[in-house]
Amino acid sequence: MINKTLMACVAVAGLTLASCGDDGPVGASSSAKEIADTYMTELESVASAIESVKSEDDVEAAALAIKAAAKNLEGLTEELDGEISGIKAMRILGSRAGDFMEVQQRIGASLTKLSQENPEMMERISEAMEALPNN
């Protein structure tokens, strides 16, 4: 499961590096900048949730935070006609490529550390991570 999560992070990173960073409108209700900012906020929320796991008590709160972020990210994929990948994502996320890379590295490092230190907690976090959009 950790490999799937890390692959998803790498895929988004690759998309952001290949982009041009257009801030023009994407949908009727949100600009590209608004979508990128929201996407970044949700990824930071996921990273912080994983980093906060130090005990069994923290796991449930982290899982709830990850699931809430996943729900918000699903809303963004609907805004993008069901696609958070492809040309639209590259255009939208490109202006924040460095920020996205940094938060994805935080997520990857936190997942790796958690899996090494406490595989049982990692399993529960991985289940929550399954709710995140894959595309």
C-alpha angles and dihedrals in degrees: 000000000000089000091054091050093047091047090053090051091049091048093054090046091053091050092051094049092053095051137101102219102234112182095196123124117286105182138007094270108031138044122223089253092053092050093047091048092049092046090051092049091052093048090050088051090054092048092049092047092053092044090052094061107109101135142015089269090060095052097072094047090048092049091051091049091050092049091049090051089048091054091051091047090052087057089055092051088053088052087055094050092262095308125107088164131062131044096331093053092046091052094045102040098038096087089062099041095128093048092048092050091051095050092044089053089051090052093048094047092047093049092049093049093047093048091052096044101038119008092180092058090043090056091055092047090048090056089055091046089058087073091064116102112263100203 
